[in-house]
């Protein structure tokens, strides 16, 4: 039933993309099959048996129809493939965006399913080819069997044998799917290597390190391994096809010999002989193709369709309450993590291990620690990209899992180290920080000013109407630091957030620029204290960290120290050690 549902969902995708084209493709394909085999045979038999001009006209029409309509068939194929590919891409985008969390985007199994669907985007459209081929083949085969039985029942035996050979061939092709699945990680790696060679963001490092020849060699090595695995999977089907082809030719030869014998002994007319030769060849081909399609193509299409359905049905670990509570208009107490443990899929140890932490309402909290201490994981839980596997995260003593997720996300804003370079118009690259106000030029300009992006955006050729990205005609390119300021400005579009997260968002800025920007964010925090807004800052620069009301030191996924800058220095603990190490660099 699951496979049947997968086929239904996948075929409906192509049908919704272009209903007229999908139906037209089936009708034209069936007409092709009928005109290539059945009609010429009937017309030829009638002519040889003394038929009139009408049969001659039918023979001419049957011969010319495929030639005359080939452009139509090709156009239908290209147009439906294009629309189906676009519809499949949009469906995959929607499927990837549907889960509330992000754990699926970091899963190898999810990546494999995405690779199958992405590399077989034509499958939904090809389902109509397959259905048309099977429908036309069955129609033609049924009539051919009727005609052959009328000549002599023994002529049905080569056709039955050809169908059996097709089924055996299909079985060998089904087994090759395992090799295709094994090659998916290699296919992703080769695509990534090609992206590194052609990506502007990687160009400087690739050339500085002289990685060009290495990338090409590595791509060749991985591509050869993928090709080897796929070839290993194809050996069986190729051998089976060769054996099936020889056996099919032998069956056809026996049928032809039997037809000649019938004609030689007077048990069949010359017209019967001509009709039998044409129809027998068509019937054997159709039977073999149907046997193969009903097995191998069903298996391959099901392989793709079930993975597409799996993507649509995927439900991550992040649960959404059926009866959620509204997000608070203001924070009264604050946000608390109580005994929180979280471990990423495939990780050897938890990123957070029984962590407890309180973020008071109206405060600016800095998270400090070595790489891998758990700082970014805390941020992800606060934004509810993940849920704790143990423990609770509460907002004013209400479990975050019970709060309406969309409302909580709307009450949150932030900037991240791995920010996105949105290559849109400048005003949109900032304005999408709050879609409801993205058309408000004053809001966009104010956010850009607060985030430090206004000076260079206003200086662009068309100001905020300038296209960003050199890969667009007349697109303006930005430096790394400028892109980062655009991301920071985008985070400031929401004017009344309950939670502001700044996860190392200024790595491309110098210390002075970072300090000035965080002073602006600090002033925003002061303004937010009336609604209890919390700002969470992750930074390795202690000149910035010291501005926080509360500093939390993490190590090994646990809190080891909390306090103000002065109190932690006085405690002479881990924070004081890290501060002293960084201070030495400026002496």
C-alpha positions, 0 to 999 in steps of 0.5 A: 500500500505504501508503494501504491501511495507513493506512485499516486503522490508522485504521478499527481505531482506531474499531473498538477504540474501540467494536466493537459501535457500529462494526458496529451503525452499518454495519448500521443504515445499510445497513438505512436504504438498503434501506428507503428505496429498494429495499423501497418500490419492490418493494412498490409494484410488487406492489400495483399489479400486484394484490399482497396485504396482505403487500406492503402490510405490507412497504410500511408497514414500509419507510416506518416503519423509517427514522422509528422507528430514526432516534433509534437511528441518531443515538445510534449516531452521537453515541456512536461519534463521542465514543468515536472522538474520545477514542480519536483524541486518546489515540492522538495523545497517545501518538504525540507522546510516543513519540519519545524526543526533542523535535525533532518538537514544534518542527517545522512539518511535524509541526504540520501533520500534528497539525492535520489529525488534530486537526481531523478527529478524526471521520474514523476513525468516519466511515470506518464511515459511508463503508463503510456508505454504500458497502456499502448503496449498492452493495447497493441499486444492484445490486438496482436495476440488476437490476430496471431491466434487467428493465423495459428495458435502456436504463434502465441508461444514466442510472445509468451516466451518473450514476456517471460524473458522480460520478467527475468531481465527485470529481476536482474535490474531490480537487484542493481538498485542496491548499487545505486543506493551505495553510490549516493554518498560518492555522488554528493561528494563529487558534486561538492568537489565540483562546487568548490572548483567553481564557487567564488567563496572558495576561489581564494583559498583554492588558489592560495593552496594550489588545490586545483589539480588536487580537486580535479584528481580527487573528483576523478577518483571519486567519480571513477569509484561511483562509476565502478559501483554503478557498473558493478550493478549494471553487469547483471542487467547487461548480461541478462539483456544480452541473453534475453536478446539472443533468446528473444531472437531465437523465439522470433526466428522460430515463429517466422519459420512456422509462418513460412511453413504455414504459407508453404503448406497452404494453411496461410495466405500471402496476406497472413504471412505478411501480417504475421511477420509484422505483428509477430515482431511487434508482439514479441517486442511489446511482450518483452518490453512489458515484462521488463517495464512491469518489473524493472521500471516499477522497481526503479520508479517505486524506489524513487517514489517511496523516497519522495514520499518519505521526504513528504512524510518525514517527521523530525524529533521536534514535536509541536503541541496540538494545543499550544499556549501563546507566546508571552507578550513580555518576559517576567522571570526569564528563560531557564534550562534545567538538567538539559542533555542533548547529543547530535546524531552520530556524535560520540558524546553529548554536546550538552550534559545535564546543563542548568542555566538561568537567563534573567528577563531583561538581561544580556547574557554572554556565553564563553568557552572553547570551541565545542563547549556547547555554546551554539547548541544552547542557542539552537535550543533557545531558538527551538531548532532542536528539543532537549533529549533530557531536561526542560527549557522553560519560558517564565516556567512554561515548557517551551514545547508547549508554546506556539512555535510560530509565535516563539519564532516571531518573538526571536531574532538573531545573527549567526556566524554562518550567516546567509548571503542573500543575493537579493536587492539590498532592501530585500536582503535587509527587509526579510528580517521582518517580512511584515515590514519588508516594504517599509523603507524607513524601517529597512533604512533604520535597521541598516543604520543600526547594523552598520550597513547603511553607509555602503548600501546607500553608496551603491549605484542604485542604493537600496534597489541595487542587486547584490551578488556579482553573479548577477548582471550589474550586481554589486559585490560586498566584502565579507565584513559588509555581508556580515553587517547586512546580516546584523541589520537584518536581525534588527528588523524585528523591533520587539523581540523577546530573544535576541541571539548573536552567535559569533556574528561578527567574525569578519569584523575588526574589534572596534567595529564589533564593539560599536555594533554590540554597543548598539545591540546593548542599547537595544537590550536596554530598550527591551528590558521593559518587555523582559527581552533577553539577549544572548551573545556568543563571542570570543572577544572579551572586550565585547563579552565584558559588556554583558550583565551575566557571563556564563562559562561552558566547558564540556557541555556544562556550566563551570562559572557564572557571574559578571566580568569583574566577579569572574576575574576576581574568582581567578577561575576558567574565565580569568584564565581565558581573559588573561590568555587573550589579553597577552595577545594585545600586549 
